Amino acid sequence: MQVLVRDNNVEQALRVLKKKMQREGIFREMKARSAYEKPSEKRVREKAEAVRRYRKLARKKAQREGLLPAPKKAVRAR
């Protein structure tokens, strides 16, 4: 992973790096690897993740078909 530092602005580069790592799921993986996870707990977690993915996909499909209203856009003040 690579982040460019512009104008010696290390704080901004760190923020960008953290955002990229968050998107890639590195923090979640580090937390998962920090301690042993029993096989039964792993099965339960993976099953819950699969259900979450399926529901998210079904929700997006329903929104595309017009059965559900689209989510509200967040307005950021600058």
Rosetta constraint file for C-alpha pairs under 8 A:
AtomPair CA 2 CA 17 HARMONIC 7.85 0.50
AtomPair CA 3 CA 13 HARMONIC 6.37 0.50
AtomPair CA 3 CA 16 HARMONIC 7.18 0.50
AtomPair CA 3 CA 17 HARMONIC 6.25 0.50
AtomPair CA 4 CA 13 HARMONIC 6.68 0.50
AtomPair CA 5 CA 9 HARMONIC 6.08 0.50
AtomPair CA 5 CA 10 HARMONIC 6.18 0.50
AtomPair CA 5 CA 12 HARMONIC 7.82 0.50
AtomPair CA 5 CA 13 HARMONIC 5.50 0.50
AtomPair CA 6 CA 10 HARMONIC 7.92 0.50
AtomPair CA 6 CA 13 HARMONIC 7.77 0.50
AtomPair CA 9 CA 13 HARMONIC 6.56 0.50
AtomPair CA 10 CA 14 HARMONIC 6.09 0.50
AtomPair CA 11 CA 15 HARMONIC 6.30 0.50
AtomPair CA 12 CA 16 HARMONIC 6.29 0.50
AtomPair CA 13 CA 17 HARMONIC 6.11 0.50
AtomPair CA 14 CA 18 HARMONIC 6.09 0.50
AtomPair CA 15 CA 19 HARMONIC 6.21 0.50
AtomPair CA 16 CA 20 HARMONIC 6.23 0.50
AtomPair CA 17 CA 21 HARMONIC 6.15 0.50
AtomPair CA 18 CA 22 HARMONIC 6.02 0.50
AtomPair CA 19 CA 23 HARMONIC 6.20 0.50
AtomPair CA 20 CA 24 HARMONIC 6.27 0.50
AtomPair CA 21 CA 25 HARMONIC 6.25 0.50
AtomPair CA 21 CA 26 HARMONIC 5.45 0.50
AtomPair CA 21 CA 27 HARMONIC 6.83 0.50
AtomPair CA 22 CA 26 HARMONIC 6.21 0.50
AtomPair CA 22 CA 27 HARMONIC 6.18 0.50
AtomPair CA 22 CA 28 HARMONIC 7.99 0.50
AtomPair CA 25 CA 29 HARMONIC 6.30 0.50
AtomPair CA 26 CA 30 HARMONIC 6.11 0.50
AtomPair CA 27 CA 31 HARMONIC 6.23 0.50
AtomPair CA 28 CA 32 HARMONIC 6.20 0.50
AtomPair CA 29 CA 33 HARMONIC 6.13 0.50
AtomPair CA 30 CA 34 HARMONIC 6.11 0.50
AtomPair CA 31 CA 35 HARMONIC 7.61 0.50
AtomPair CA 32 CA 36 HARMONIC 7.90 0.50
AtomPair CA 32 CA 37 HARMONIC 7.59 0.50
AtomPair CA 37 CA 41 HARMONIC 6.35 0.50
AtomPair CA 37 CA 42 HARMONIC 6.31 0.50
AtomPair CA 38 CA 42 HARMONIC 6.19 0.50
AtomPair CA 39 CA 43 HARMONIC 6.21 0.50
AtomPair CA 40 CA 44 HARMONIC 6.34 0.50
AtomPair CA 41 CA 45 HARMONIC 6.11 0.50
AtomPair CA 42 CA 46 HARMONIC 6.05 0.50
AtomPair CA 43 CA 47 HARMONIC 6.05 0.50
AtomPair CA 44 CA 48 HARMONIC 6.21 0.50
AtomPair CA 45 CA 49 HARMONIC 6.18 0.50
AtomPair CA 46 CA 50 HARMONIC 6.16 0.50
AtomPair CA 47 CA 51 HARMONIC 6.28 0.50
AtomPair CA 48 CA 52 HARMONIC 6.15 0.50
AtomPair CA 49 CA 53 HARMONIC 6.15 0.50
AtomPair CA 50 CA 54 HARMONIC 6.15 0.50
AtomPair CA 51 CA 55 HARMONIC 6.14 0.50
AtomPair CA 52 CA 56 HARMONIC 6.12 0.50
AtomPair CA 53 CA 57 HARMONIC 6.17 0.50
AtomPair CA 54 CA 58 HARMONIC 6.14 0.50
AtomPair CA 55 CA 59 HARMONIC 6.02 0.50
AtomPair CA 56 CA 60 HARMONIC 6.20 0.50
AtomPair CA 57 CA 61 HARMONIC 6.15 0.50
AtomPair CA 58 CA 62 HARMONIC 6.14 0.50
AtomPair CA 59 CA 63 HARMONIC 6.23 0.50
AtomPair CA 59 CA 68 HARMONIC 7.78 0.50
AtomPair CA 60 CA 64 HARMONIC 6.22 0.50
AtomPair CA 61 CA 65 HARMONIC 6.26 0.50
AtomPair CA 62 CA 66 HARMONIC 6.18 0.50
AtomPair CA 62 CA 67 HARMONIC 5.16 0.50
AtomPair CA 62 CA 68 HARMONIC 5.74 0.50
AtomPair CA 63 CA 67 HARMONIC 5.80 0.50
AtomPair CA 63 CA 68 HARMONIC 4.75 0.50
AtomPair CA 63 CA 69 HARMONIC 6.05 0.50
AtomPair CA 63 CA 70 HARMONIC 5.79 0.50
